[in-house]
Amino acid sequence: MKILIVGAGAIGLLLTGIISHNGGEVVLFSRRSEVAKYISKNGIKIISEKNEYVSRAECVSSIEPDAKYDLAIVTVKSYDTANIAKLLSEKLSRQTYVLTLQNGLNNAETLANFLGHERVFPGITMQSSTLLGTNEVLHVFNGLTIIGNYAGPPTEDVRKIAHSLSMYGVPCNISENIWRNIWFKLMVNSVINPLTAILRVKNGLLLEIPFIDTLIKNILEEAISIARLHGHEFELDDCFDKIIRIIRETGNNKSSMLQDIEGGRKTEIDYLNGKIVQLAAKHGLEMPINRALTILVKGIEKMNNDSKINKWRNSIQL
Ligand SMILES: NC(=O)c1ccc[n+]([C@@H]2O[C@H](COP(=O)([O-])OP(=O)(O)OC[C@H]3O[C@@H](n4cnc5c(N)ncnc54)[C@H](OP(=O)(O)O)[C@@H]3O)[C@@H](O)[C@H]2O)c1
């Protein structure tokens, strides 16, 4: 199976490095030619607690029209999905399947709008990585990847994709109901990401904050009510217990949203808590807790940007 990984960030580099290291045929796509050249020349360095290796991989900065890839895996941030969907619809052969492993809601739907839902496979990954440099990632957690069909029960094609990924070192299961998995991952991220980003703490420290359990339950109650309107039933205490366990298990991790805030980058808040608020509004409902978290994170993003602009202004005056 010839695989194209789309987006040379933390998760794209990790997947490319692992698949190539385990003998898979994989090409990475970066929009920046200097990055593509650098990675093709120097490989991808993967550092984990257990080991460290450099994996050779081809990185390209353009996708040849009608390029014969069997599978493209989308690893850009949610706010870049529409751009990528358009590009892939113009460049990929109609036989290429497209898998998304992004967080947040609406990524698979956006891809399907451009590519047709028969070619799109929604998925989630519990792999966790942090970008250390242009070609270097810290592999924080070797978690399971779960994929499914856009509509209907798992097909032979989705089984083949899961089998190939597992064979090349990315443990992958298939789900009978991938949308439910995506909603649960949304809940996990809608709790951990904004709280750690606002409080500027690693995941584990969340549990030290007084009354945080009440706030977590409030976030979940709202998310569960919207999930129900989309046909997915979740039980509050069960979700709460699972998320507390995840926070404990990932205690030493810095969430991606906290990393984005620290790096002065845009976050995915609009596709997490912001999406809960947006979907609720379509049903005439208010989600005050998720709205407050969205406003706070967007405020922090803006202050980050303003301070960059101020620094720039000051440097001009000097
Ligand atoms: N990191 C994790 O551990 C992890 C785990 C599970 C899920 N996820 C999800 O996976 C997605 C990616 O996360 P990430 O942490 O890997 O983000 P990231 O480090 O910011 O990487 C995103 C990459 O996408 C590239 N990109 C954006 N627009 C592009 C375009 N039009 N053409 C080509 N490349 C483009 C960016 O390129 P530039 O460098 O040129 O900006 C960047 O390299 C997110 O939805 C995230 O929530 C991440």
PDBQT file of the ligand as one rigid body, heavy atoms in Angstrom, charges set to zero:
ROOT
HETATM    1  N1  LIG A 401       0.212  15.865  17.886  1.00  0.00    +0.000 N 
HETATM    2  C1  LIG A 401      -0.486  14.887  18.429  1.00  0.00    +0.000 C 
HETATM    3  O1  LIG A 401      -0.035  14.183  19.340  1.00  0.00    +0.000 OA
HETATM    4  C2  LIG A 401      -1.874  14.557  17.913  1.00  0.00    +0.000 A 
HETATM    5  C3  LIG A 401      -2.496  13.396  18.379  1.00  0.00    +0.000 A 
HETATM    6  C4  LIG A 401      -3.756  13.066  17.890  1.00  0.00    +0.000 A 
HETATM    7  C5  LIG A 401      -4.381  13.886  16.973  1.00  0.00    +0.000 A 
HETATM    8  N2  LIG A 401      -3.760  15.030  16.570  1.00  0.00    +0.000 N 
HETATM    9  C6  LIG A 401      -4.488  15.882  15.611  1.00  0.00    +0.000 C 
HETATM   10  O2  LIG A 401      -3.802  15.810  14.361  1.00  0.00    +0.000 OA
HETATM   11  C7  LIG A 401      -3.912  17.069  13.668  1.00  0.00    +0.000 C 
HETATM   12  C8  LIG A 401      -2.501  17.607  13.405  1.00  0.00    +0.000 C 
HETATM   13  O3  LIG A 401      -1.903  17.876  14.665  1.00  0.00    +0.000 OA
HETATM   14  P1  LIG A 401      -0.352  18.183  14.822  1.00  0.00    +0.000 P 
HETATM   15  O4  LIG A 401      -0.077  18.231  16.277  1.00  0.00    +0.000 OA
HETATM   16  O5  LIG A 401       0.453  17.283  13.969  1.00  0.00    +0.000 OA
HETATM   17  O6  LIG A 401      -0.310  19.681  14.214  1.00  0.00    +0.000 OA
HETATM   18  P2  LIG A 401       0.940  20.498  13.693  1.00  0.00    +0.000 P 
HETATM   19  O7  LIG A 401       2.185  20.057  14.360  1.00  0.00    +0.000 OA
HETATM   20  O8  LIG A 401       0.538  21.934  13.740  1.00  0.00    +0.000 OA
HETATM   21  O9  LIG A 401       1.053  20.064  12.157  1.00  0.00    +0.000 OA
HETATM   22  C9  LIG A 401       0.156  20.424  11.171  1.00  0.00    +0.000 C 
HETATM   23  C10 LIG A 401       0.918  20.481   9.863  1.00  0.00    +0.000 C 
HETATM   24  O10 LIG A 401      -0.009  20.698   8.803  1.00  0.00    +0.000 OA
HETATM   25  C11 LIG A 401       0.655  21.453   7.837  1.00  0.00    +0.000 C 
HETATM   26  N3  LIG A 401      -0.285  22.111   6.910  1.00  0.00    +0.000 N 
HETATM   27  C12 LIG A 401      -1.254  22.998   7.183  1.00  0.00    +0.000 A 
HETATM   28  N4  LIG A 401      -1.863  23.393   6.051  1.00  0.00    +0.000 NA
HETATM   29  C13 LIG A 401      -1.252  22.736   5.049  1.00  0.00    +0.000 A 
HETATM   30  C14 LIG A 401      -1.411  22.739   3.636  1.00  0.00    +0.000 A 
HETATM   31  N5  LIG A 401      -2.342  23.493   3.035  1.00  0.00    +0.000 N 
HETATM   32  N6  LIG A 401      -0.598  21.954   2.902  1.00  0.00    +0.000 NA
HETATM   33  C15 LIG A 401       0.347  21.189   3.501  1.00  0.00    +0.000 A 
HETATM   34  N7  LIG A 401       0.556  21.136   4.836  1.00  0.00    +0.000 NA
HETATM   35  C16 LIG A 401      -0.239  21.912   5.591  1.00  0.00    +0.000 A 
HETATM   36  C17 LIG A 401       1.437  22.479   8.640  1.00  0.00    +0.000 C 
HETATM   37  O11 LIG A 401       2.430  22.988   7.807  1.00  0.00    +0.000 OA
HETATM   38  P3  LIG A 401       3.383  24.242   8.197  1.00  0.00    +0.000 P 
HETATM   39  O12 LIG A 401       4.440  23.630   9.072  1.00  0.00    +0.000 OA
HETATM   40  O13 LIG A 401       3.878  24.697   6.868  1.00  0.00    +0.000 OA
HETATM   41  O14 LIG A 401       2.509  25.228   8.918  1.00  0.00    +0.000 OA
HETATM   42  C18 LIG A 401       1.946  21.618   9.782  1.00  0.00    +0.000 C 
HETATM   43  O15 LIG A 401       3.206  21.085   9.470  1.00  0.00    +0.000 OA
HETATM   44  C19 LIG A 401      -4.752  17.966  14.589  1.00  0.00    +0.000 C 
HETATM   45  O16 LIG A 401      -6.109  17.876  14.251  1.00  0.00    +0.000 OA
HETATM   46  C20 LIG A 401      -4.528  17.363  15.973  1.00  0.00    +0.000 C 
HETATM   47  O17 LIG A 401      -5.565  17.666  16.871  1.00  0.00    +0.000 OA
HETATM   48  C21 LIG A 401      -2.525  15.391  17.007  1.00  0.00    +0.000 A 
ENDROOT
TORSDOF 0
